[in-house]
Amino acid sequence: LFGGTLMAWIDEACVLYAMCQMQTRRVVTLKFSEVLLKMPAHQGDILEFSCQPVRAGKTSFTVACAVNTKVVAPGETSRRIATCEVVF
């Protein structure tokens, strides 16, 4: 999985989360914080994007995102793939 592709998916997951939290479709990505690519994702991995609010200001909203592999079969373990914060 290319890092740029993962960043696009993170942006998409976070903007959908921000739209729901802010109750508006008028959201623009302002900034990505340090993107930590902790482990590789392998072909066939299912990724799970977890978003949490960090800060809500008058004109900005910051979302923390963690990307993990999803456990599908017995014996598999979840791995943290990446983390970052996105400001809208």
VOBA-1610 file (N, C-alpha, C; in pm, whole numbers, padded with zeros to 5 digits, always signed):
BEGIN
Leu+00085-00118+00000Leu+00000+00000+00000Leu+00090+00124+00000Phe+00069+00212-00095Phe+00147+00334-00102Phe+00099+00433+00004Gly+00194+00504+00065Gly+00160+00600+00169Gly+00065+00708+00122Gly+00081+00753-00002Gly-00008+00857-00057Gly-00151+00808-00071Thr-00167+00683-00107Thr-00302+00625-00116Thr-00365+00619+00022Leu-00287+00576+00121Leu-00338+00570+00257Leu-00377+00710+00307Met-00296+00811+00275Met-00329+00948+00316Met-00461+00994+00254Ala-00485+00957+00129Ala-00612+00994+00064Ala-00728+00927+00136Trp-00712+00801+00174Trp-00819+00730+00245Trp-00841+00791+00384Ile-00732+00831+00452Ile-00744+00896+00582Ile-00820+01027+00567Asp-00785+01105+00466Asp-00853+01232+00442Asp-01002+01209+00420Glu-01036+01109+00341Glu-01176+01080+00312Glu-01251+01037+00438Ala-01191+00949+00518Ala-01256+00904+00642Ala-01275+01020+00739Cys-01173+01103+00753Cys-01179+01215+00848Cys-01277+01323+00803Val-01284+01352+00673Val-01376+01455+00628Val-01520+01409+00646Leu-01549+01281+00623Leu-01684+01230+00647Leu-01719+01241+00795Tyr-01623+01207+00881Tyr-01645+01219+01025Tyr-01669+01366+01063Ala-01586+01457+01010Ala-01600+01600+01041Ala-01735+01653+00993Met-01779+01612+00875Met-01910+01656+00824Met-02022+01616+00918Cys-02016+01492+00966Cys-02120+01444+01057Cys-02116+01518+01191Gln-01996+01539+01244Gln-01982+01605+01373Gln-02022+01753+01366Met-01985+01819+01257Met-02012+01961+01241Met-02149+01987+01178Gln-02213+01883+01130Gln-02345+01891+01067Gln-02347+01988+00949Thr-02247+01972+00862Thr-02238+02053+00740Thr-02158+01977+00636Arg-02186+02008+00509Arg-02108+01950+00399Arg-01995+02043+00357Arg-01992+02162+00413Arg-01893+02263+00375Arg-01768+02248+00460Val-01685+02152+00425Val-01564+02120+00500Val-01446+02114+00403Val-01335+02177+00439Val-01215+02177+00356Val-01097+02132+00442Thr-01016+02042+00388Thr-00897+01997+00460Thr-00796+02111+00463Leu-00751+02147+00583Leu-00654+02255+00600Leu-00513+02199+00617Lys-00498+02096+00702Lys-00363+02051+00736Lys-00364+01906+00783Phe-00261+01833+00744Phe-00230+01701+00801Phe-00116+01720+00899Ser-00127+01660+01017Ser-00014+01661+01109Ser+00084+01554+01062Glu+00183+01530+01142Glu+00280+01425+01112Glu+00206+01293+01093Val+00223+01233+00976Val+00161+01103+00948Val+00264+00997+00983Leu+00232+00916+01083Leu+00323+00810+01124Leu+00279+00679+01061Leu+00359+00631+00966Leu+00333+00503+00901Leu+00408+00398+00982Lys+00338+00331+01072Lys+00402+00245+01170Lys+00434+00105+01118Met+00346+00048+01036Met+00366-00086+00983Met+00309-00091+00842Pro+00357-00184+00760Pro+00301-00195+00626Pro+00165-00264+00627Ala+00084-00229+00532Ala-00041-00302+00507Ala-00012-00399+00395His-00063-00520+00407His-00035-00623+00308His-00158-00644+00219Gln-00134-00695+00100Gln-00244-00723+00009Gln-00343-00816+00078Gly-00470-00781+00073Gly-00575-00860+00136Gly-00614-00811+00273Asp-00534-00721+00334Asp-00570-00665+00465Asp-00694-00577+00450Ile-00782-00585+00549Ile-00896-00495+00557Ile-00859-00389+00659Leu-00871-00263+00622Leu-00830-00154+00710Leu-00952-00091+00777Glu-00932-00054+00903Glu-01037+00009+00983Glu-00986+00148+01024Phe-01064+00251+00995Phe-01027+00389+01024Phe-01107+00436+01144Ser-01038+00474+01251Ser-01104+00523+01372Ser-01077+00672+01385Cys-01183+00751+01397Cys-01171+00896+01408Cys-01224+00943+01542Gln-01156+01042+01599Gln-01198+01102+01726Gln-01176+01253+01718Pro-01266+01331+01779Pro-01244+01476+01781Pro-01130+01510+01877Val-01049+01607+01839Val-00940+01653+01925Val-00969+01793+01975Arg-01000+01884+01881Arg-01029+02023+01915Arg-01139+02075+01822Ala-01223+02159+01877Ala-01325+02225+01797Ala-01317+02374+01827Gly-01279+02452+01727Gly-01272+02596+01743Gly-01387+02663+01670Lys-01378+02795+01656Lys-01484+02868+01585Lys-01477+02845+01435Thr-01354+02827+01382Thr-01340+02810+01238Thr-01265+02682+01200Ser-01228+02600+01296Ser-01155+02478+01263Ser-01200+02362+01351Phe-01173+02244+01301Phe-01209+02120+01371Phe-01096+02021+01347Thr-01037+01967+01453Thr-00925+01875+01442Thr-00971+01734+01477Val-00933+01640+01389Val-00972+01500+01404Val-00847+01414+01413Ala-00842+01325+01511Ala-00734+01226+01520Ala-00780+01100+01449Cys-00690+01040+01373Cys-00725+00919+01299Cys-00621+00811+01327Ala-00669+00691+01353Ala-00584+00573+01369Ala-00631+00469+01267Val-00538+00408+01199Val-00570+00306+01100Val-00515+00172+01148Asn-00605+00074+01160Asn-00568-00060+01206Asn-00612-00162+01104Thr-00546-00278+01106Thr-00597-00389+01026Thr-00711-00453+01102Lys-00809-00500+01031Lys-00927-00563+01092Lys-00904-00712+01102Val-00939-00769+01217Val-00928-00913+01237Val-01047-00980+01170Val-01019-01071+01077Val-01125-01138+01002Val-01132-01286+01038Ala-01017-01350+01050Ala-01013-01494+01074Ala-00951-01523+01210Pro-00985-01638+01269Pro-00923-01677+01396Pro-00771-01683+01382Gly-00703-01639+01484Gly-00557-01641+01484Gly-00494-01513+01434Glu-00571-01428+01369Glu-00517-01300+01324Glu-00516-01200+01439Thr-00425-01105+01432Thr-00422-00997+01531Thr-00430-00864+01458Ser-00490-00768+01523Ser-00499-00634+01467Ser-00363-00566+01479Arg-00325-00489+01376Arg-00200-00413+01378Arg-00231-00266+01352Arg-00165-00177+01424Arg-00178-00032+01398Arg-00090+00001+01280Ile-00151+00051+01174Ile-00081+00083+01050Ile-00029+00228+01050Ala-00116+00321+01092Ala-00081+00463+01085Ala-00163+00546+01182Thr-00111+00663+01216Thr-00184+00761+01297Thr-00153+00901+01245Cys-00246+00993+01264Cys-00222+01134+01231Cys-00338+01217+01282Glu-00327+01348+01270Glu-00436+01441+01296Glu-00460+01523+01170Val-00586+01553+01145Val-00624+01631+01029Val-00707+01750+01077Val-00674+01869+01026Val-00745+01991+01064Val-00832+02033+00946Phe-00960+02063+00975Phe-01056+02109+00875Phe-01100+02249+00908
//
